[in-house]
């Protein structure tokens, strides 16, 4: 029982350290830039955390490329939803 508690605490601190090292402001700025009309919907803490989880292991230009890929996918989903709602223009 004690061993599982110790493992849980170690995992908690490892997750917190990974989240702290993630450049959240860069992710939020990328969402604001690439998904301007939908930024309020897509820039939620859950989505930023998901991108941190996906891209957090990368550094420098690899991190930026990973973030841009994820944000571009968000922008594509927003455009597709807009086309479905308003019709294809």
HTML snippet that shows the backbone in 3Dmol.js (N, CA, C, O; Angstrom):
<script src="https://3Dmol.org/build/3Dmol-min.js"></script>
<div id="view" style="width:600px;height:400px;position:relative"></div>
<script>
const pdb = `
ATOM      1  N   UNK A   1       0.828  -1.192   0.000  1.00  0.00           N
ATOM      2  CA  UNK A   1       0.000   0.000   0.000  1.00  0.00           C
ATOM      3  C   UNK A   1       0.870   1.253   0.000  1.00  0.00           C
ATOM      4  O   UNK A   1       0.603   2.208  -0.728  1.00  0.00           O
ATOM      5  N   UNK A   2       1.897   1.236   0.812  1.00  0.00           N
ATOM      6  CA  UNK A   2       2.796   2.384   0.895  1.00  0.00           C
ATOM      7  C   UNK A   2       3.523   2.594  -0.432  1.00  0.00           C
ATOM      8  O   UNK A   2       3.772   3.726  -0.843  1.00  0.00           O
ATOM      9  N   UNK A   3       3.855   1.496  -1.087  1.00  0.00           N
ATOM     10  CA  UNK A   3       4.563   1.586  -2.361  1.00  0.00           C
ATOM     11  C   UNK A   3       3.701   2.295  -3.411  1.00  0.00           C
ATOM     12  O   UNK A   3       4.205   3.122  -4.171  1.00  0.00           O
ATOM     13  N   UNK A   4       2.407   1.972  -3.453  1.00  0.00           N
ATOM     14  CA  UNK A   4       1.515   2.609  -4.423  1.00  0.00           C
ATOM     15  C   UNK A   4       1.340   4.094  -4.129  1.00  0.00           C
ATOM     16  O   UNK A   4       1.250   4.904  -5.051  1.00  0.00           O
ATOM     17  N   UNK A   5       1.292   4.450  -2.864  1.00  0.00           N
ATOM     18  CA  UNK A   5       1.209   5.863  -2.487  1.00  0.00           C
ATOM     19  C   UNK A   5       2.437   6.622  -2.930  1.00  0.00           C
ATOM     20  O   UNK A   5       2.335   7.742  -3.432  1.00  0.00           O
ATOM     21  N   UNK A   6       3.602   6.017  -2.747  1.00  0.00           N
ATOM     22  CA  UNK A   6       4.850   6.646  -3.163  1.00  0.00           C
ATOM     23  C   UNK A   6       4.886   6.831  -4.675  1.00  0.00           C
ATOM     24  O   UNK A   6       5.285   7.886  -5.167  1.00  0.00           O
ATOM     25  N   UNK A   7       4.468   5.805  -5.410  1.00  0.00           N
ATOM     26  CA  UNK A   7       4.445   5.892  -6.875  1.00  0.00           C
ATOM     27  C   UNK A   7       3.482   6.986  -7.331  1.00  0.00           C
ATOM     28  O   UNK A   7       3.784   7.728  -8.265  1.00  0.00           O
ATOM     29  N   UNK A   8       2.336   7.087  -6.681  1.00  0.00           N
ATOM     30  CA  UNK A   8       1.364   8.123  -7.043  1.00  0.00           C
ATOM     31  C   UNK A   8       1.938   9.511  -6.816  1.00  0.00           C
ATOM     32  O   UNK A   8       1.736  10.405  -7.637  1.00  0.00           O
ATOM     33  N   UNK A   9       2.648   9.703  -5.717  1.00  0.00           N
ATOM     34  CA  UNK A   9       3.243  11.014  -5.427  1.00  0.00           C
ATOM     35  C   UNK A   9       4.326  11.343  -6.446  1.00  0.00           C
ATOM     36  O   UNK A   9       4.403  12.476  -6.920  1.00  0.00           O
ATOM     37  N   UNK A  10       5.158  10.371  -6.785  1.00  0.00           N
ATOM     38  CA  UNK A  10       6.208  10.602  -7.784  1.00  0.00           C
ATOM     39  C   UNK A  10       5.588  10.969  -9.128  1.00  0.00           C
ATOM     40  O   UNK A  10       6.058  11.896  -9.788  1.00  0.00           O
ATOM     41  N   UNK A  11       4.544  10.260  -9.542  1.00  0.00           N
ATOM     42  CA  UNK A  11       3.880  10.577 -10.809  1.00  0.00           C
ATOM     43  C   UNK A  11       3.245  11.957 -10.779  1.00  0.00           C
ATOM     44  O   UNK A  11       3.264  12.671 -11.781  1.00  0.00           O
ATOM     45  N   UNK A  12       2.688  12.335  -9.646  1.00  0.00           N
ATOM     46  CA  UNK A  12       2.086  13.656  -9.516  1.00  0.00           C
ATOM     47  C   UNK A  12       3.123  14.747  -9.707  1.00  0.00           C
ATOM     48  O   UNK A  12       2.885  15.708 -10.438  1.00  0.00           O
ATOM     49  N   UNK A  13       4.279  14.609  -9.053  1.00  0.00           N
ATOM     50  CA  UNK A  13       5.323  15.616  -9.198  1.00  0.00           C
ATOM     51  C   UNK A  13       5.924  15.610 -10.596  1.00  0.00           C
ATOM     52  O   UNK A  13       6.272  16.670 -11.115  1.00  0.00           O
ATOM     53  N   UNK A  14       6.051  14.455 -11.212  1.00  0.00           N
ATOM     54  CA  UNK A  14       6.579  14.385 -12.575  1.00  0.00           C
ATOM     55  C   UNK A  14       5.633  15.070 -13.550  1.00  0.00           C
ATOM     56  O   UNK A  14       6.080  15.772 -14.457  1.00  0.00           O
ATOM     57  N   UNK A  15       4.339  14.875 -13.372  1.00  0.00           N
ATOM     58  CA  UNK A  15       3.348  15.530 -14.229  1.00  0.00           C
ATOM     59  C   UNK A  15       3.368  17.033 -14.022  1.00  0.00           C
ATOM     60  O   UNK A  15       3.292  17.791 -14.989  1.00  0.00           O
ATOM     61  N   UNK A  16       3.470  17.474 -12.779  1.00  0.00           N
ATOM     62  CA  UNK A  16       3.510  18.909 -12.489  1.00  0.00           C
ATOM     63  C   UNK A  16       4.765  19.540 -13.066  1.00  0.00           C
ATOM     64  O   UNK A  16       4.709  20.656 -13.582  1.00  0.00           O
ATOM     65  N   UNK A  17       5.890  18.852 -12.991  1.00  0.00           N
ATOM     66  CA  UNK A  17       7.132  19.395 -13.546  1.00  0.00           C
ATOM     67  C   UNK A  17       7.044  19.499 -15.058  1.00  0.00           C
ATOM     68  O   UNK A  17       7.522  20.475 -15.637  1.00  0.00           O
ATOM     69  N   UNK A  18       6.443  18.513 -15.708  1.00  0.00           N
ATOM     70  CA  UNK A  18       6.287  18.549 -17.154  1.00  0.00           C
ATOM     71  C   UNK A  18       5.370  19.697 -17.564  1.00  0.00           C
ATOM     72  O   UNK A  18       5.655  20.395 -18.537  1.00  0.00           O
ATOM     73  N   UNK A  19       4.279  19.901 -16.838  1.00  0.00           N
ATOM     74  CA  UNK A  19       3.352  20.989 -17.156  1.00  0.00           C
ATOM     75  C   UNK A  19       3.996  22.343 -16.916  1.00  0.00           C
ATOM     76  O   UNK A  19       3.727  23.296 -17.648  1.00  0.00           O
ATOM     77  N   UNK A  20       4.846  22.440 -15.894  1.00  0.00           N
ATOM     78  CA  UNK A  20       5.495  23.715 -15.598  1.00  0.00           C
ATOM     79  C   UNK A  20       6.508  24.085 -16.675  1.00  0.00           C
ATOM     80  O   UNK A  20       6.716  25.268 -16.944  1.00  0.00           O
ATOM     81  N   UNK A  21       7.145  23.087 -17.297  1.00  0.00           N
ATOM     82  CA  UNK A  21       8.157  23.378 -18.303  1.00  0.00           C
ATOM     83  C   UNK A  21       7.549  23.679 -19.670  1.00  0.00           C
ATOM     84  O   UNK A  21       8.255  24.140 -20.567  1.00  0.00           O
ATOM     85  N   UNK A  22       6.281  23.433 -19.840  1.00  0.00           N
ATOM     86  CA  UNK A  22       5.616  23.677 -21.114  1.00  0.00           C
ATOM     87  C   UNK A  22       5.366  25.182 -21.281  1.00  0.00           C
ATOM     88  O   UNK A  22       4.955  25.854 -20.336  1.00  0.00           O
ATOM     89  N   UNK A  23       5.613  25.698 -22.473  1.00  0.00           N
ATOM     90  CA  UNK A  23       5.443  27.122 -22.751  1.00  0.00           C
ATOM     91  C   UNK A  23       3.980  27.399 -23.101  1.00  0.00           C
ATOM     92  O   UNK A  23       3.605  27.442 -24.273  1.00  0.00           O
ATOM     93  N   UNK A  24       3.169  27.584 -22.071  1.00  0.00           N
ATOM     94  CA  UNK A  24       1.731  27.763 -22.251  1.00  0.00           C
ATOM     95  C   UNK A  24       1.402  29.065 -22.978  1.00  0.00           C
ATOM     96  O   UNK A  24       0.465  29.106 -23.775  1.00  0.00           O
ATOM     97  N   UNK A  25       2.147  30.106 -22.719  1.00  0.00           N
ATOM     98  CA  UNK A  25       1.854  31.384 -23.378  1.00  0.00           C
ATOM     99  C   UNK A  25       2.091  31.288 -24.885  1.00  0.00           C
ATOM    100  O   UNK A  25       1.374  31.914 -25.665  1.00  0.00           O
ATOM    101  N   UNK A  26       3.091  30.511 -25.299  1.00  0.00           N
ATOM    102  CA  UNK A  26       3.332  30.313 -26.731  1.00  0.00           C
ATOM    103  C   UNK A  26       2.158  29.571 -27.368  1.00  0.00           C
ATOM    104  O   UNK A  26       1.722  29.916 -28.466  1.00  0.00           O
ATOM    105  N   UNK A  27       1.654  28.559 -26.680  1.00  0.00           N
ATOM    106  CA  UNK A  27       0.518  27.793 -27.202  1.00  0.00           C
ATOM    107  C   UNK A  27      -0.712  28.686 -27.321  1.00  0.00           C
ATOM    108  O   UNK A  27      -1.409  28.651 -28.335  1.00  0.00           O
ATOM    109  N   UNK A  28      -0.981  29.487 -26.290  1.00  0.00           N
ATOM    110  CA  UNK A  28      -2.140  30.382 -26.329  1.00  0.00           C
ATOM    111  C   UNK A  28      -2.006  31.413 -27.443  1.00  0.00           C
ATOM    112  O   UNK A  28      -2.982  31.714 -28.129  1.00  0.00           O
ATOM    113  N   UNK A  29      -0.803  31.956 -27.628  1.00  0.00           N
ATOM    114  CA  UNK A  29      -0.588  32.928 -28.705  1.00  0.00           C
ATOM    115  C   UNK A  29      -0.758  32.276 -30.078  1.00  0.00           C
ATOM    116  O   UNK A  29      -1.295  32.894 -30.997  1.00  0.00           O
ATOM    117  N   UNK A  30      -0.306  31.039 -30.215  1.00  0.00           N
ATOM    118  CA  UNK A  30      -0.467  30.331 -31.491  1.00  0.00           C
ATOM    119  C   UNK A  30      -1.939  30.100 -31.797  1.00  0.00           C
ATOM    120  O   UNK A  30      -2.366  30.234 -32.943  1.00  0.00           O
ATOM    121  N   UNK A  31      -2.713  29.754 -30.778  1.00  0.00           N
ATOM    122  CA  UNK A  31      -4.153  29.561 -30.984  1.00  0.00           C
ATOM    123  C   UNK A  31      -4.804  30.880 -31.371  1.00  0.00           C
ATOM    124  O   UNK A  31      -5.623  30.918 -32.289  1.00  0.00           O
ATOM    125  N   UNK A  32      -4.450  31.967 -30.682  1.00  0.00           N
ATOM    126  CA  UNK A  32      -5.011  33.281 -31.012  1.00  0.00           C
ATOM    127  C   UNK A  32      -4.689  33.671 -32.450  1.00  0.00           C
ATOM    128  O   UNK A  32      -5.521  34.264 -33.136  1.00  0.00           O
ATOM    129  N   UNK A  33      -3.486  33.341 -32.906  1.00  0.00           N
ATOM    130  CA  UNK A  33      -3.058  33.721 -34.245  1.00  0.00           C
ATOM    131  C   UNK A  33      -3.718  32.861 -35.322  1.00  0.00           C
ATOM    132  O   UNK A  33      -4.180  33.392 -36.332  1.00  0.00           O
ATOM    133  N   UNK A  34      -3.771  31.559 -35.124  1.00  0.00           N
ATOM    134  CA  UNK A  34      -4.239  30.644 -36.168  1.00  0.00           C
ATOM    135  C   UNK A  34      -5.744  30.428 -36.177  1.00  0.00           C
ATOM    136  O   UNK A  34      -6.306  30.074 -37.213  1.00  0.00           O
ATOM    137  N   UNK A  35      -6.402  30.631 -35.051  1.00  0.00           N
ATOM    138  CA  UNK A  35      -7.845  30.397 -34.953  1.00  0.00           C
ATOM    139  C   UNK A  35      -8.491  31.657 -34.386  1.00  0.00           C
ATOM    140  O   UNK A  35      -9.082  31.605 -33.307  1.00  0.00           O
ATOM    141  N   UNK A  36      -8.393  32.797 -35.090  1.00  0.00           N
ATOM    142  CA  UNK A  36      -8.803  34.066 -34.481  1.00  0.00           C
ATOM    143  C   UNK A  36     -10.270  34.144 -34.083  1.00  0.00           C
ATOM    144  O   UNK A  36     -10.576  34.630 -32.994  1.00  0.00           O
ATOM    145  N   UNK A  37     -11.169  33.691 -34.913  1.00  0.00           N
ATOM    146  CA  UNK A  37     -12.586  33.801 -34.581  1.00  0.00           C
ATOM    147  C   UNK A  37     -13.054  32.794 -33.555  1.00  0.00           C
ATOM    148  O   UNK A  37     -14.095  32.976 -32.924  1.00  0.00           O
ATOM    149  N   UNK A  38     -12.288  31.736 -33.389  1.00  0.00           N
ATOM    150  CA  UNK A  38     -12.693  30.645 -32.509  1.00  0.00           C
ATOM    151  C   UNK A  38     -11.770  30.515 -31.304  1.00  0.00           C
ATOM    152  O   UNK A  38     -11.858  29.528 -30.573  1.00  0.00           O
ATOM    153  N   UNK A  39     -10.892  31.479 -31.080  1.00  0.00           N
ATOM    154  CA  UNK A  39      -9.886  31.352 -30.022  1.00  0.00           C
ATOM    155  C   UNK A  39     -10.512  31.155 -28.651  1.00  0.00           C
ATOM    156  O   UNK A  39      -9.983  30.402 -27.833  1.00  0.00           O
ATOM    157  N   UNK A  40     -11.634  31.823 -28.388  1.00  0.00           N
ATOM    158  CA  UNK A  40     -12.272  31.706 -27.076  1.00  0.00           C
ATOM    159  C   UNK A  40     -12.738  30.270 -26.834  1.00  0.00           C
ATOM    160  O   UNK A  40     -12.749  29.800 -25.696  1.00  0.00           O
ATOM    161  N   UNK A  41     -13.120  29.581 -27.903  1.00  0.00           N
ATOM    162  CA  UNK A  41     -13.571  28.186 -27.773  1.00  0.00           C
ATOM    163  C   UNK A  41     -12.392  27.218 -27.667  1.00  0.00           C
ATOM    164  O   UNK A  41     -12.457  26.240 -26.922  1.00  0.00           O
ATOM    165  N   UNK A  42     -11.326  27.485 -28.405  1.00  0.00           N
ATOM    166  CA  UNK A  42     -10.218  26.537 -28.480  1.00  0.00           C
ATOM    167  C   UNK A  42      -9.124  26.784 -27.447  1.00  0.00           C
ATOM    168  O   UNK A  42      -8.319  25.888 -27.195  1.00  0.00           O
ATOM    169  N   UNK A  43      -9.069  27.955 -26.848  1.00  0.00           N
ATOM    170  CA  UNK A  43      -7.984  28.255 -25.908  1.00  0.00           C
ATOM    171  C   UNK A  43      -8.424  27.956 -24.479  1.00  0.00           C
ATOM    172  O   UNK A  43      -8.365  28.825 -23.609  1.00  0.00           O
ATOM    173  N   UNK A  44      -8.855  26.751 -24.249  1.00  0.00           N
ATOM    174  CA  UNK A  44      -9.282  26.336 -22.917  1.00  0.00           C
ATOM    175  C   UNK A  44      -8.101  25.674 -22.207  1.00  0.00           C
ATOM    176  O   UNK A  44      -7.185  25.182 -22.866  1.00  0.00           O
ATOM    177  N   UNK A  45      -8.110  25.656 -20.879  1.00  0.00           N
ATOM    178  CA  UNK A  45      -7.016  24.987 -20.156  1.00  0.00           C
ATOM    179  C   UNK A  45      -6.861  23.513 -20.544  1.00  0.00           C
ATOM    180  O   UNK A  45      -5.744  22.997 -20.586  1.00  0.00           O
ATOM    181  N   UNK A  46      -7.971  22.841 -20.824  1.00  0.00           N
ATOM    182  CA  UNK A  46      -7.887  21.430 -21.197  1.00  0.00           C
ATOM    183  C   UNK A  46      -7.159  21.252 -22.526  1.00  0.00           C
ATOM    184  O   UNK A  46      -6.321  20.361 -22.663  1.00  0.00           O
ATOM    185  N   UNK A  47      -7.476  22.094 -23.495  1.00  0.00           N
ATOM    186  CA  UNK A  47      -6.817  21.974 -24.803  1.00  0.00           C
ATOM    187  C   UNK A  47      -5.343  22.359 -24.709  1.00  0.00           C
ATOM    188  O   UNK A  47      -4.493  21.721 -25.330  1.00  0.00           O
ATOM    189  N   UNK A  48      -5.041  23.396 -23.937  1.00  0.00           N
ATOM    190  CA  UNK A  48      -3.640  23.784 -23.749  1.00  0.00           C
ATOM    191  C   UNK A  48      -2.886  22.657 -23.048  1.00  0.00           C
ATOM    192  O   UNK A  48      -1.750  22.355 -23.413  1.00  0.00           O
ATOM    193  N   UNK A  49      -3.504  22.032 -22.048  1.00  0.00           N
ATOM    194  CA  UNK A  49      -2.871  20.894 -21.369  1.00  0.00           C
ATOM    195  C   UNK A  49      -2.647  19.732 -22.329  1.00  0.00           C
ATOM    196  O   UNK A  49      -1.610  19.071 -22.273  1.00  0.00           O
ATOM    197  N   UNK A  50      -3.612  19.481 -23.207  1.00  0.00           N
ATOM    198  CA  UNK A  50      -3.446  18.400 -24.185  1.00  0.00           C
ATOM    199  C   UNK A  50      -2.260  18.665 -25.103  1.00  0.00           C
ATOM    200  O   UNK A  50      -1.480  17.758 -25.392  1.00  0.00           O
ATOM    201  N   UNK A  51      -2.124  19.903 -25.559  1.00  0.00           N
ATOM    202  CA  UNK A  51      -0.991  20.238 -26.424  1.00  0.00           C
ATOM    203  C   UNK A  51       0.309  20.146 -25.638  1.00  0.00           C
ATOM    204  O   UNK A  51       1.322  19.699 -26.176  1.00  0.00           O
ATOM    205  N   UNK A  52       0.298  20.563 -24.368  1.00  0.00           N
ATOM    206  CA  UNK A  52       1.492  20.417 -23.525  1.00  0.00           C
ATOM    207  C   UNK A  52       1.876  18.951 -23.390  1.00  0.00           C
ATOM    208  O   UNK A  52       3.058  18.607 -23.431  1.00  0.00           O
ATOM    209  N   UNK A  53       0.887  18.096 -23.229  1.00  0.00           N
ATOM    210  CA  UNK A  53       1.164  16.665 -23.098  1.00  0.00           C
ATOM    211  C   UNK A  53       1.745  16.107 -24.392  1.00  0.00           C
ATOM    212  O   UNK A  53       2.694  15.324 -24.364  1.00  0.00           O
ATOM    213  N   UNK A  54       1.175  16.511 -25.526  1.00  0.00           N
ATOM    214  CA  UNK A  54       1.648  16.002 -26.817  1.00  0.00           C
ATOM    215  C   UNK A  54       3.022  16.539 -27.189  1.00  0.00           C
ATOM    216  O   UNK A  54       3.860  15.799 -27.705  1.00  0.00           O
ATOM    217  N   UNK A  55       3.258  17.822 -26.931  1.00  0.00           N
ATOM    218  CA  UNK A  55       4.463  18.483 -27.432  1.00  0.00           C
ATOM    219  C   UNK A  55       5.490  18.789 -26.341  1.00  0.00           C
ATOM    220  O   UNK A  55       6.576  19.282 -26.645  1.00  0.00           O
ATOM    221  N   UNK A  56       5.170  18.510 -25.097  1.00  0.00           N
ATOM    222  CA  UNK A  56       6.038  18.892 -23.985  1.00  0.00           C
ATOM    223  C   UNK A  56       7.403  18.247 -23.983  1.00  0.00           C
ATOM    224  O   UNK A  56       8.335  18.787 -23.389  1.00  0.00           O
ATOM    225  N   UNK A  57       7.547  17.102 -24.633  1.00  0.00           N
ATOM    226  CA  UNK A  57       8.847  16.428 -24.633  1.00  0.00           C
ATOM    227  C   UNK A  57       9.813  17.040 -25.643  1.00  0.00           C
ATOM    228  O   UNK A  57      11.011  16.763 -25.595  1.00  0.00           O
ATOM    229  N   UNK A  58       9.313  17.860 -26.548  1.00  0.00           N
ATOM    230  CA  UNK A  58      10.169  18.502 -27.545  1.00  0.00           C
ATOM    231  C   UNK A  58      10.705  19.821 -27.013  1.00  0.00           C
ATOM    232  O   UNK A  58      10.152  20.394 -26.075  1.00  0.00           O
ATOM    233  N   UNK A  59      11.781  20.295 -27.618  1.00  0.00           N
ATOM    234  CA  UNK A  59      12.347  21.588 -27.238  1.00  0.00           C
ATOM    235  C   UNK A  59      12.637  22.396 -28.491  1.00  0.00           C
ATOM    236  O   UNK A  59      12.823  21.845 -29.577  1.00  0.00           O
ATOM    237  N   UNK A  60      12.672  23.704 -28.323  1.00  0.00           N
ATOM    238  CA  UNK A  60      13.060  24.598 -29.400  1.00  0.00           C
ATOM    239  C   UNK A  60      12.151  24.516 -30.608  1.00  0.00           C
ATOM    240  O   UNK A  60      10.926  24.573 -30.494  1.00  0.00           O
ATOM    241  N   UNK A  61      12.776  24.381 -31.771  1.00  0.00           N
ATOM    242  CA  UNK A  61      12.008  24.403 -33.018  1.00  0.00           C
ATOM    243  C   UNK A  61      11.094  23.187 -33.148  1.00  0.00           C
ATOM    244  O   UNK A  61      10.040  23.276 -33.777  1.00  0.00           O
ATOM    245  N   UNK A  62      11.482  22.053 -32.566  1.00  0.00           N
ATOM    246  CA  UNK A  62      10.604  20.878 -32.607  1.00  0.00           C
ATOM    247  C   UNK A  62       9.332  21.133 -31.812  1.00  0.00           C
ATOM    248  O   UNK A  62       8.248  20.724 -32.227  1.00  0.00           O
ATOM    249  N   UNK A  63       9.457  21.808 -30.667  1.00  0.00           N
ATOM    250  CA  UNK A  63       8.288  22.157 -29.858  1.00  0.00           C
ATOM    251  C   UNK A  63       7.371  23.092 -30.638  1.00  0.00           C
ATOM    252  O   UNK A  63       6.159  22.883 -30.684  1.00  0.00           O
ATOM    253  N   UNK A  64       7.952  24.126 -31.252  1.00  0.00           N
ATOM    254  CA  UNK A  64       7.144  25.079 -32.014  1.00  0.00           C
ATOM    255  C   UNK A  64       6.452  24.407 -33.194  1.00  0.00           C
ATOM    256  O   UNK A  64       5.288  24.697 -33.473  1.00  0.00           O
ATOM    257  N   UNK A  65       7.146  23.520 -33.884  1.00  0.00           N
ATOM    258  CA  UNK A  65       6.537  22.812 -35.015  1.00  0.00           C
ATOM    259  C   UNK A  65       5.397  21.910 -34.549  1.00  0.00           C
ATOM    260  O   UNK A  65       4.359  21.829 -35.205  1.00  0.00           O
ATOM    261  N   UNK A  66       5.588  21.239 -33.428  1.00  0.00           N
ATOM    262  CA  UNK A  66       4.538  20.372 -32.887  1.00  0.00           C
ATOM    263  C   UNK A  66       3.311  21.195 -32.508  1.00  0.00           C
ATOM    264  O   UNK A  66       2.182  20.807 -32.808  1.00  0.00           O
ATOM    265  N   UNK A  67       3.531  22.334 -31.848  1.00  0.00           N
ATOM    266  CA  UNK A  67       2.421  23.205 -31.454  1.00  0.00           C
ATOM    267  C   UNK A  67       1.691  23.704 -32.688  1.00  0.00           C
ATOM    268  O   UNK A  67       0.460  23.688 -32.727  1.00  0.00           O
ATOM    269  N   UNK A  68       2.424  24.145 -33.688  1.00  0.00           N
ATOM    270  CA  UNK A  68       1.785  24.659 -34.902  1.00  0.00           C
ATOM    271  C   UNK A  68       0.989  23.573 -35.619  1.00  0.00           C
ATOM    272  O   UNK A  68      -0.083  23.849 -36.156  1.00  0.00           O
ATOM    273  N   UNK A  69       1.497  22.347 -35.634  1.00  0.00           N
ATOM    274  CA  UNK A  69       0.734  21.247 -36.243  1.00  0.00           C
ATOM    275  C   UNK A  69      -0.591  21.036 -35.523  1.00  0.00           C
ATOM    276  O   UNK A  69      -1.631  20.876 -36.162  1.00  0.00           O
ATOM    277  N   UNK A  70      -0.553  21.036 -34.203  1.00  0.00           N
ATOM    278  CA  UNK A  70      -1.778  20.831 -33.425  1.00  0.00           C
ATOM    279  C   UNK A  70      -2.750  21.996 -33.598  1.00  0.00           C
ATOM    280  O   UNK A  70      -3.958  21.788 -33.715  1.00  0.00           O
ATOM    281  N   UNK A  71      -2.225  23.213 -33.614  1.00  0.00           N
ATOM    282  CA  UNK A  71      -3.087  24.391 -33.761  1.00  0.00           C
ATOM    283  C   UNK A  71      -3.665  24.453 -35.169  1.00  0.00           C
ATOM    284  O   UNK A  71      -4.818  24.847 -35.345  1.00  0.00           O
ATOM    285  N   UNK A  72      -2.883  24.071 -36.169  1.00  0.00           N
ATOM    286  CA  UNK A  72      -3.410  24.020 -37.538  1.00  0.00           C
ATOM    287  C   UNK A  72      -4.544  23.005 -37.641  1.00  0.00           C
ATOM    288  O   UNK A  72      -5.519  23.234 -38.357  1.00  0.00           O
ATOM    289  N   UNK A  73      -4.422  21.890 -36.932  1.00  0.00           N
ATOM    290  CA  UNK A  73      -5.507  20.903 -36.919  1.00  0.00           C
ATOM    291  C   UNK A  73      -6.757  21.505 -36.281  1.00  0.00           C
ATOM    292  O   UNK A  73      -7.871  21.253 -36.741  1.00  0.00           O
ATOM    293  N   UNK A  74      -6.577  22.302 -35.220  1.00  0.00           N
ATOM    294  CA  UNK A  74      -7.716  22.999 -34.602  1.00  0.00           C
ATOM    295  C   UNK A  74      -8.352  23.960 -35.588  1.00  0.00           C
ATOM    296  O   UNK A  74      -9.576  24.018 -35.707  1.00  0.00           O
ATOM    297  N   UNK A  75      -7.520  24.717 -36.296  1.00  0.00           N
ATOM    298  CA  UNK A  75      -8.034  25.692 -37.259  1.00  0.00           C
ATOM    299  C   UNK A  75      -8.812  24.992 -38.371  1.00  0.00           C
ATOM    300  O   UNK A  75      -9.847  25.490 -38.811  1.00  0.00           O
ATOM    301  N   UNK A  76      -8.322  23.852 -38.820  1.00  0.00           N
ATOM    302  CA  UNK A  76      -9.030  23.097 -39.859  1.00  0.00           C
ATOM    303  C   UNK A  76     -10.385  22.630 -39.344  1.00  0.00           C
ATOM    304  O   UNK A  76     -11.380  22.707 -40.065  1.00  0.00           O
ATOM    305  N   UNK A  77     -10.433  22.149 -38.112  1.00  0.00           N
ATOM    306  CA  UNK A  77     -11.719  21.726 -37.548  1.00  0.00           C
ATOM    307  C   UNK A  77     -12.675  22.904 -37.436  1.00  0.00           C
ATOM    308  O   UNK A  77     -13.873  22.754 -37.678  1.00  0.00           O
ATOM    309  N   UNK A  78     -12.157  24.083 -37.069  1.00  0.00           N
ATOM    310  CA  UNK A  78     -13.009  25.270 -36.959  1.00  0.00           C
ATOM    311  C   UNK A  78     -13.545  25.677 -38.332  1.00  0.00           C
ATOM    312  O   UNK A  78     -14.721  26.014 -38.463  1.00  0.00           O
ATOM    313  N   UNK A  79     -12.684  25.646 -39.357  1.00  0.00           N
ATOM    314  CA  UNK A  79     -13.135  25.988 -40.711  1.00  0.00           C
ATOM    315  C   UNK A  79     -14.179  24.994 -41.209  1.00  0.00           C
ATOM    316  O   UNK A  79     -15.179  25.381 -41.814  1.00  0.00           O
ATOM    317  N   UNK A  80     -13.939  23.715 -40.951  1.00  0.00           N
ATOM    318  CA  UNK A  80     -14.902  22.692 -41.379  1.00  0.00           C
ATOM    319  C   UNK A  80     -16.243  22.866 -40.680  1.00  0.00           C
ATOM    320  O   UNK A  80     -17.293  22.723 -41.306  1.00  0.00           O
ATOM    321  N   UNK A  81     -16.215  23.172 -39.397  1.00  0.00           N
ATOM    322  CA  UNK A  81     -17.462  23.390 -38.653  1.00  0.00           C
ATOM    323  C   UNK A  81     -18.191  24.615 -39.183  1.00  0.00           C
ATOM    324  O   UNK A  81     -19.417  24.614 -39.291  1.00  0.00           O
ATOM    325  N   UNK A  82     -17.440  25.656 -39.513  1.00  0.00           N
ATOM    326  CA  UNK A  82     -18.041  26.868 -40.053  1.00  0.00           C
ATOM    327  C   UNK A  82     -18.692  26.591 -41.407  1.00  0.00           C
ATOM    328  O   UNK A  82     -19.784  27.083 -41.688  1.00  0.00           O
ATOM    329  N   UNK A  83     -18.022  25.807 -42.239  1.00  0.00           N
ATOM    330  CA  UNK A  83     -18.590  25.464 -43.548  1.00  0.00           C
ATOM    331  C   UNK A  83     -19.861  24.641 -43.397  1.00  0.00           C
ATOM    332  O   UNK A  83     -20.827  24.846 -44.131  1.00  0.00           O
ATOM    333  N   UNK A  84     -19.863  23.712 -42.451  1.00  0.00           N
ATOM    334  CA  UNK A  84     -21.065  22.903 -42.240  1.00  0.00           C
ATOM    335  C   UNK A  84     -22.219  23.755 -41.727  1.00  0.00           C
ATOM    336  O   UNK A  84     -23.371  23.549 -42.109  1.00  0.00           O
ATOM    337  N   UNK A  85     -21.902  24.711 -40.861  1.00  0.00           N
ATOM    338  CA  UNK A  85     -22.948  25.531 -40.263  1.00  0.00           C
ATOM    339  C   UNK A  85     -23.490  26.566 -41.244  1.00  0.00           C
ATOM    340  O   UNK A  85     -24.703  26.725 -41.380  1.00  0.00           O
ATOM    341  N   UNK A  86     -22.585  27.270 -41.929  1.00  0.00           N
ATOM    342  CA  UNK A  86     -22.992  28.365 -42.810  1.00  0.00           C
ATOM    343  C   UNK A  86     -23.106  27.956 -44.271  1.00  0.00           C
ATOM    344  O   UNK A  86     -23.531  28.762 -45.098  1.00  0.00           O
ATOM    345  N   UNK A  87     -22.744  26.745 -44.604  1.00  0.00           N
ATOM    346  CA  UNK A  87     -22.734  26.319 -45.996  1.00  0.00           C
ATOM    347  C   UNK A  87     -21.360  26.539 -46.586  1.00  0.00           C
ATOM    348  O   UNK A  87     -20.585  27.351 -46.080  1.00  0.00           O
ATOM    349  N   UNK A  88     -21.053  25.828 -47.644  1.00  0.00           N
ATOM    350  CA  UNK A  88     -19.714  25.944 -48.239  1.00  0.00           C
ATOM    351  C   UNK A  88     -19.632  27.203 -49.081  1.00  0.00           C
ATOM    352  O   UNK A  88     -20.399  27.393 -50.026  1.00  0.00           O
ATOM    353  N   UNK A  89     -18.691  28.052 -48.721  1.00  0.00           N
ATOM    354  CA  UNK A  89     -18.453  29.301 -49.462  1.00  0.00           C
ATOM    355  C   UNK A  89     -17.037  29.351 -49.923  1.00  0.00           C
ATOM    356  O   UNK A  89     -16.631  30.318 -50.566  1.00  0.00           O
TER     357      UNK A  89
END
`;
const viewer = $3Dmol.createViewer("view");
viewer.addModel(pdb, "pdb");
viewer.setStyle({}, {cartoon: {color: "spectrum"}});
viewer.zoomTo();
viewer.render();
</script>
